[in-house]
Amino acid sequence: MAFIIKPLVTEKMTKITDKKPNRYGFIVRPEANKLQIKNEIEGQYNVTVEDVNTMRYAGKRSARYTKAGMIRGHKIAFKKAIVTLKEGDVIDFYSNI
């Protein structure tokens, strides 16, 4: 079962990677634990994972005014994993584009 949904390539994550070049972020399934995330990253990218930190984000309500009236919705809840790799290992997200 695939626990990784997608790599997290945002401005905030890029700043973290610039400070500590062996850290990468991923959006993962909410039921995934740290050991499952570690095993999948190691298998998929052929790297050695030293540490995994996870965070859960709650979905939030949002509303906006438009010409058609008030539109209400919500943002999705997700789980984020910050993965620390062994020194010298890198993940290139742009190699297969």
Secondary structure per residue as TSV (DSSP state, phi and psi in degrees):
chain	resnum	aa	ss	phi	psi
A	1	M	-	360.0	132.1
A	2	A	-	-82.0	121.2
A	3	F	-	-97.0	-22.6
A	4	I	E	-86.3	126.4
A	5	I	E	-89.2	-52.0
A	6	K	E	-163.6	157.1
A	7	P	E	-71.6	150.4
A	8	L	-	-100.2	105.6
A	9	V	-	-117.6	90.0
A	10	T	-	-126.9	173.0
A	11	E	H	-64.9	-41.9
A	12	K	H	-64.9	-42.3
A	13	M	H	-68.4	-33.3
A	14	T	H	-65.4	-37.8
A	15	K	H	-64.4	-40.1
A	16	I	H	-64.4	-42.6
A	17	T	H	-66.9	-33.0
A	18	D	H	-68.0	-38.6
A	19	K	H	-71.3	-47.0
A	20	K	S	-125.6	96.9
A	21	P	T	-65.6	-8.2
A	22	N	T	-103.4	23.7
A	23	R	E	-116.2	136.6
A	24	Y	E	-137.1	151.9
A	25	G	E	-113.8	147.3
A	26	F	E	-141.4	145.6
A	27	I	E	-89.2	127.2
A	28	V	E	-124.7	167.1
A	29	R	-	-68.1	143.8
A	30	P	T	-61.5	-27.0
A	31	E	T	-87.9	-1.9
A	32	A	-	-73.9	137.8
A	33	N	-	-103.1	175.5
A	34	K	H	-64.0	-37.0
A	35	L	H	-67.3	-40.9
A	36	Q	H	-66.1	-39.6
A	37	I	H	-63.7	-45.4
A	38	K	H	-59.1	-47.6
A	39	N	H	-63.7	-38.7
A	40	E	H	-71.4	-39.4
A	41	I	H	-63.4	-45.6
A	42	E	H	-62.6	-39.1
A	43	G	H	-73.3	-36.7
A	44	Q	H	-80.9	-37.4
A	45	Y	H	-110.5	0.2
A	46	N	-	53.8	52.0
A	47	V	-	-128.9	170.0
A	48	T	-	-106.9	120.4
A	49	V	E	-93.1	128.0
A	50	E	E	-94.5	-38.1
A	51	D	E	-149.6	147.6
A	52	V	E	-131.5	125.0
A	53	N	E	-113.8	134.8
A	54	T	E	-121.1	150.3
A	55	M	E	-138.8	141.1
A	56	R	E	-107.1	133.6
A	57	Y	E	-114.8	130.1
A	58	A	-	-81.3	148.6
A	59	G	-	-72.2	144.8
A	60	K	-	-123.4	147.0
A	61	R	E	-76.6	147.4
A	62	S	E	-142.2	151.1
A	63	A	E	-145.8	149.1
A	64	R	E	-147.5	152.4
A	65	Y	E	-94.1	133.6
A	66	T	E	-132.9	179.2
A	67	K	T	-62.1	-32.6
A	68	A	T	-80.0	-6.7
A	69	G	E	119.3	-163.7
A	70	M	E	-79.0	127.8
A	71	I	E	-112.6	122.5
A	72	R	E	-109.9	146.0
A	73	G	E	-161.4	-163.4
A	74	H	E	-151.5	154.0
A	75	K	-	-91.3	150.6
A	76	I	-	-75.2	151.7
A	77	A	-	-86.4	142.8
A	78	F	E	-150.2	169.1
A	79	K	E	-120.3	134.1
A	80	K	E	-115.2	140.1
A	81	A	E	-122.7	128.1
A	82	I	E	-102.7	119.2
A	83	V	E	-108.4	128.1
A	84	T	E	-102.5	125.0
A	85	L	E	-97.7	163.9
A	86	K	-	-65.1	148.3
A	87	E	T	-54.4	131.3
A	88	G	T	98.1	-21.9
A	89	D	-	-83.2	140.0
A	90	V	-	-136.6	153.7
A	91	I	-	-118.3	125.4
A	92	D	-	-106.2	104.8
A	93	F	T	-73.5	-19.7
A	94	Y	T	-100.9	6.7
A	95	S	T	-70.6	-28.9
A	96	N	T	-104.4	22.2
A	97	I	-	-85.5	360.0
